[in-house]
Amino acid sequence: MRRHCRGGKGWRYTPPRPSGSPPPARARVNRALGVGNLGGYGVRCTPPRPSGSPPSARAQVNRALAAGVLLAWILPASVAAETPSADEILRKADRAVLGEQASYTLKMAVVRPGKSERVVEMKGWKKGATLGLVRYTSPPKERGTAYLRNGDSTWLFLPDAQKVVRVGPKQNFGGGDFSNGDIFRLSLVDDYVPTLAGEETTFGQPCYSLELKARNRSVAYERVRYWVRSDGTFYPVRAEYYTIAGRKLKWLTLSEVGRLGAHTRPTLLTMESALEEGSRTLLRVLTIQDDVRLDDRLFAPSALERE
């Protein structure tokens, strides 16, 4: 007995399979795929669909299922690829190291070529974007020295002289490479207008690259290049600081990400001078308490003289 399959240009002969013999390879593949119908003496083929006729119901269902799977795969990828705005990136980076309110302890090491390293430990408090206080706790000869930021003003208290003096945001903090503006720059969003310059890899991390332009002349730097991790953490990675003439003054590296307080964050900030080779200042965050409630009176200039 012979069975025939109709192909695109005529009839193709298919010999019958002898009783008891294994099915041919093609038949086994078809069976595994669920294609065609296996008869006792060979493969029964479905005649081709005449040209111009509508597809079968089964074919339409298969097409719809394939389209649904493709959309399910494409849509999440397109949503995930959506890039946040420069303002959103900067706002989240602002909160990545210190939150809205915090108390913390720091250790600062000032490195100068050919000189002994100077180490100072201090305790600090932050409330919102306008209130900040840092007080030295060691060495003993500098204990009690304090810096206060309240609004647009910054004061320095010198315990030996029992004197409170106003200082500017561009002056060096504690004789190191950080400025007062760096330490008390409590909100980059308030001080700079950000633009997203692109995405690139910095120190092995995928990052957003931001260009920050000062909102006014009272800000410590006219222009800042700022790199923020694009992996969803929004940790700042690096910053470069420039004068109004475009000269690079220094750069900041944020590293040693780890759990501190209630959050994971960078714990080491290293500021390096572009003007004096080998000069750098390391600021290590030792402890942070994120859930504090701070009284505004802590940040009054009259409270600077009280430890």
Secondary structure, DSSP 8 states (H G I E B T S, - for coil): --EEEEETTEEEEE----TTS---HHHHHHHHHT-SEE-SSSEE------TT----HHHHHHHHHHHHHHHHHHHHHHHHT----HHHHHHHHHTTTS-SEEEEEEEEEEE-TTS--EEEEEEEEEETTTEEEEEEEESGGGTT-EEEEETTEEEEEETTTTEEEEE-TTSBSTTSSSBHHHHT---HHHHEEEEEEEEEEETTEEEEEEEEEESSTTSS-SEEEEEEETTTT--EEEEEEE-TTS-EEEEEEEEEEEEETTEEEEEEEEEEESSSTT-EEEEEEEEEE-S----GGGG-GGGTT--
